[in-house]
Amino acid sequence: MGKVLITIVALVTMLGGFVFDWNETHIFNPRWPPHAKFHNAQTMVLGALLGFLSVWFLWFQQGEKRVTLQLAVLFGSLYWLGQVGAYFFPGTALFDPEFTHPGQWPDQLILDGILFFLLSVGYWLERRRLSRPATIR
């Protein structure tokens, strides 16, 4: 179950940017200059690559299982850590003014919390599974 939870986060990381940014609020936003769109595209590709690496290290990479698990969780978390960190830069906002409404929830930060929780639980479950004697696995 731990690997499944980590895989879910990896898939959200891999595809989430395309699902949530491939629209008029981001990559097709006519108010965004080309360089802002470039960085949005860069972020989408980065998420896809980090999600892929997370899946690769979790399911396919040979080697010491605890190390590959740690790398899978690290790659699965970097995109989301970057998103949280971006919130604290000057001039950034979670929403562009034309797409905000009163009482709007900070969806990105809520998603970050959910995904970090899933990664933590997945990591904990998988570490427990790897700690059991080989005959039980």
TACORKA-V663712 format. One record per residue. N is the residue number from 1. SS is DSSP state (~ for helix, > for strand, _ for the rest). D_LAST is the distance of its C-alpha to the last C-alpha in whole Angstrom. Layout:
n: (N;N)
ss: (SS;SS)
d_last: (D_LAST;D_LAST)
This chain:
n: (1;2;3;4;5;6;7;8;9;10;11;12;13;14;15;16;17;18;19;20;21;22;23;24;25;26;27;28;29;30;31;32;33;34;35;36;37;38;39;40;41;42;43;44;45;46;47;48;49;50;51;52;53;54;55;56;57;58;59;60;61;62;63;64;65;66;67;68;69;70;71;72;73;74;75;76;77;78;79;80;81;82;83;84;85;86;87;88;89;90;91;92;93;94;95;96;97;98;99;100;101;102;103;104;105;106;107;108;109;110;111;112;113;114;115;116;117;118;119;120;121;122;123;124;125;126;127;128;129;130;131;132;133;134;135;136;137)
ss: (_;~;~;~;~;~;~;~;~;~;~;~;~;~;~;~;~;~;~;~;~;_;_;_;_;_;_;_;_;_;_;_;_;~;~;~;~;~;~;~;~;~;~;~;~;~;~;~;~;~;~;~;~;~;~;~;~;~;~;~;_;_;_;_;~;~;~;~;~;~;~;~;~;~;~;~;~;~;~;~;~;~;~;~;~;~;_;_;_;_;_;_;_;_;_;_;~;~;~;_;_;_;_;_;_;_;~;~;~;~;~;~;~;~;~;~;~;~;~;~;~;~;~;~;~;~;~;~;~;~;~;_;_;_;_;_;_)
d_last: (12;13;13;15;18;18;19;21;23;23;25;27;28;29;31;32;35;36;36;38;40;41;44;48;46;45;45;48;50;53;54;51;53;51;50;48;47;46;43;42;41;40;37;36;35;34;31;31;30;28;26;25;24;22;20;21;19;16;15;17;18;17;17;15;13;14;18;17;16;19;21;20;20;24;25;24;26;29;31;31;32;35;36;36;38;40;41;43;45;49;50;47;46;43;46;49;52;52;49;49;50;51;48;45;42;40;38;36;36;34;32;31;30;28;26;26;24;22;21;20;18;16;16;15;12;11;12;10;7;8;9;7;7;5;6;4;0)
